[in-house]
Amino acid sequence: MKKLYMGVLLVGTALVAGCGKGNDAQLEKGQVVATVGGKDVTIHELNAELQGVQLPAGADRKQTEQAVLQQVVQRKILADIARERGLDKTPMFLIQQKRAEETLLAQLLQRQLASSVKQPTAQEVQTFIAQNPDLFAERKIFNIDQIQFETPKDPRALLAYQPFKTMAEVEAQLKKDGLRYRRAPAVLDVATANPELVQRVLKLPAGEIFIIPGGGAVIANQIIGQRVEPLAGDQANQLATSLIQQRKFADLTKRDLEPKVKKARDEVKYQGGYAPPKPAGAPAAAPAAK
């Protein structure tokens, strides 16, 4: 077991909106759905709250709107009480407010870029499907024997698992180390899995165990079988459309954002001991102004 794959964690972040009196005048006018402490709640605010709500099939939208509106009303009442107590002037609030504003702006920037990505044409979709048989005509699905276990306090302990050739040996070592684990079968579909992981798995010798550390757990895997299930029709078109848009978005980000991000990063000045590790041969970062 010679390969360790560091999984990419996609971490979702919550939108936190804070409106002071200075921002209220800039909000789009709309139908007032409630008034809390003399301040109006508009239909636009309510619709923004509903954006993250998944309505079950057959659900009554009006009832959902009323329930969400009650959450907004409760939040605004509590926020007004907090302001009465001066909590909006505390350092903790100001730090969190700044963080929330920056997070929201970063999300809106990504959303703006994503909205500018054009829908691929039918010809683009068919060409993509033809050029990627591994994902469509020859799509592979791997059956995996998998053990999920807690991350050791010392990550170097994972080196002890490298010589193992069977999952039984992994399980025995976990018992010896006193680590909690769960063993269960799993499936890896090359059409929907992380592309980097798929490429690594395809290059593995038959039967080799591979470990994916990430988050608070570690996953040991061994492929025990595979089958080919072609992906065609609407499913293939939907997947191809999604992958094309993802690649276009990545290209747009690389072209429009990366140069500006790199320039800004190069101009960052760090105090001693806070700069990130420098690649070998890289020039030293400029010292912070005093």
VEXDRENKOL-406478 format. One record per residue (C-alpha): y, x, z; residue in one letter. Coordinates in steps of 0.5 Angstrom, whole numbers, padded with zeros to 4 digits, always signed. Each point is the difference from the previous one (the first is absolute). Last residue first. Layout:
N
YXZA ...
END
This chain:
290
+0098+0013+0022K -0003-0001-0007A -0007-0001-0001A -0004+0006-0002P -0002+0000-0008A -0007+0000-0001A -0004+0006-0001A -0002+0002-0007P -0007-0003-0002A -0005+0006-0001G -0006-0004+0003A +0002-0007+0001P +0005-0001+0006K -0002-0004+0006P +0005-0006+0002P +0006+0002+0003A +0001-0002+0008Y -0001+0006+0003G +0007+0003-0001G +0005-0006-0002Q -0001-0002-0007Y +0005-0001-0006K -0002-0005-0005V +0003+0003-0007E -0007+0001-0003D -0002-0007+0002R +0006-0003-0004A -0002+0003-0006K -0007-0001+0000K +0001-0008+0002V +0005+0000-0006K -0005+0003-0005P -0006-0004+0003E +0004-0007-0001L +0001-0001-0007D -0005+0003-0004R -0006+0001+0005K +0002-0008+0002T -0001-0002-0007L -0006+0004-0001D -0003-0003+0006A +0002-0007-0002F -0003+0001-0007K -0006+0002+0004R +0000-0006+0004Q +0001-0005-0006Q -0005+0003-0004I -0005-0001+0006L +0002-0007+0001S -0001-0002-0007T -0006+0003-0001A -0003-0003+0007L +0002-0007-0003Q -0002+0001-0007N -0007+0002+0003A -0001-0006+0004Q +0003-0004-0006D -0006+0002-0004G -0004+0006+0002A -0003+0005+0005L -0006+0003-0001P -0005+0000+0006E -0004+0007+0000V -0004+0001+0006R +0000+0005+0006Q -0005+0003+0005G +0000+0003+0007I +0007+0004+0000I +0001+0003+0007Q +0006-0001+0004N +0003+0002+0007A +0007-0004+0002I +0005+0003+0005V +0004-0004+0004A +0007-0001+0003G +0004+0001-0007G -0004+0004-0005G -0006+0005+0000P -0004-0002-0006I -0007+0004+0000I -0005+0001-0006F -0007+0001+0001I -0004+0003-0006E -0005-0005-0003G +0001+0002-0008A +0005+0006+0000P +0007-0003+0000L +0004+0000-0006K +0001-0007-0001L +0002-0001+0008V +0006+0005-0001R +0002-0004-0006Q -0001-0007+0004V +0004+0002+0006L +0006+0002-0005E -0001-0006-0003P +0001-0004+0006N -0005-0006-0001A +0001-0006-0004T -0004+0001-0006A -0005+0006+0003V -0003-0005+0004D -0002+0003+0007L -0005-0004+0004V -0002+0000+0007A -0006+0000+0004P +0001+0000+0008A +0000+0005+0006R +0005+0000+0005R +0002+0005+0005Y +0002+0002+0007R +0000+0008+0001L -0004+0003+0005G +0000+0007-0003D -0008-0001+0000K +0000-0007-0002K +0005+0002-0006L -0005+0006-0002Q -0006-0005+0000A +0004-0004-0005E +0002+0005-0004V -0007+0003+0000E -0003-0007-0002A +0005-0001-0006M -0003+0006-0003T +0002+0007-0003K +0003+0003+0006F +0004+0007-0001P +0007-0003+0001Q -0001-0004+0006Y +0002+0005+0005A +0006+0001-0004L +0003-0006+0002L +0001+0003+0007A +0006+0003-0003R +0003-0006+0001P +0001+0001+0008D +0000-0007+0003K -0005-0003-0004P +0002-0005-0005T -0004-0007+0002E -0006-0001-0005F -0001-0004-0006Q -0007+0001-0003I -0002-0002-0007Q -0006-0001-0005D +0003-0001-0007I -0001-0004-0006N +0004+0002-0006F +0003-0005-0005I +0001+0004-0007K +0004-0003-0005R -0002+0002-0007E +0003-0005-0004A +0006-0001+0005F +0002+0005+0004L -0004+0006-0002D +0002-0002-0007P +0007+0002+0000N +0003+0001-0007Q -0003-0007-0002A +0003-0004+0006I +0007+0004-0001F +0000-0002-0007T -0001-0007+0001Q +0005-0001+0005V +0005+0004-0004E -0001-0005-0006Q +0001-0006+0005A +0007+0003+0002T +0001+0003+0006P +0005-0004+0005Q +0006+0004+0001K +0002+0004+0006V +0007-0001+0002S -0003-0005+0006S -0003+0006+0003A +0006+0004+0000L +0004-0005+0004Q -0006-0001+0004R +0000+0007+0002Q +0007+0000+0001L +0000-0006+0005L -0006+0004+0004Q +0005+0006+0001A +0006-0005+0002L -0005-0004+0005L -0002+0007+0003T +0007+0003+0001E +0002-0007+0003E -0005+0000+0005A +0001+0007+0002R +0007-0001+0001K -0001-0006+0004Q -0006+0003+0004Q +0005+0006+0002I +0006-0005+0001L -0005-0004+0005F -0002+0006+0003M +0007+0002+0001P +0002-0006+0004T +0006-0004-0003K -0005-0006-0003D -0003-0001+0007L +0007-0002+0003G -0003-0005+0004R +0003-0006-0004E -0002+0004-0006R -0007-0001+0003A +0001-0007+0001I +0002-0001-0007D -0006+0003-0003A -0005-0004+0004L +0004-0006-0003I -0001+0003-0007K -0007+0001+0001R -0002-0007+0002Q +0004-0003-0006V -0003+0005-0005V -0007-0002+0003Q +0002-0007+0000Q +0001+0001-0007L -0006+0002-0002V -0004-0006+0003A +0005-0005-0004Q -0001+0004-0006E -0008+0000+0001T +0001-0008+0001Q +0004+0000-0006K -0005+0004-0004R -0006-0005+0002D -0006+0004-0001A -0005-0002-0006G -0002+0007-0001A +0002+0005+0006P +0007+0002-0001L +0001+0008+0001Q +0006+0001+0004V +0004+0007-0002G +0005-0003-0004Q +0001-0006+0005L +0005+0004+0004E +0005+0001-0006A -0001-0007-0002N +0003-0002+0007L +0006+0005-0001E +0001-0003-0007H +0000-0007+0003I +0005+0002+0005T +0001+0001+0007V +0007-0002+0003D +0003+0003+0006K +0003-0004+0005G -0005+0002+0005G -0006-0002-0005V +0002-0004-0005T -0006-0003-0005A -0002-0001-0007V +0007+0002-0003V -0001+0000-0008Q +0003+0006-0003G +0005+0005+0000K -0002+0007-0002E +0001+0005+0006L +0006+0005-0001Q +0004-0004+0006A -0006+0001+0005D +0000+0007-0001N +0006+0002+0005G -0002-0006+0005K -0007+0004+0001G -0006-0001-0004C -0007+0004+0002G -0006-0001-0005A -0006+0004+0002V -0005+0000-0006L -0007+0002+0003A -0003+0007-0003T -0007+0000-0003G -0004+0007+0000V -0004+0002-0006L -0004+0005+0003L -0003+0006-0005V -0006+0002+0002G -0001+0008+0001M -0007+0002-0003Y -0004+0005+0003L -0005+0004-0004K -0005+0004+0001K -0006-0004+0003M 
END
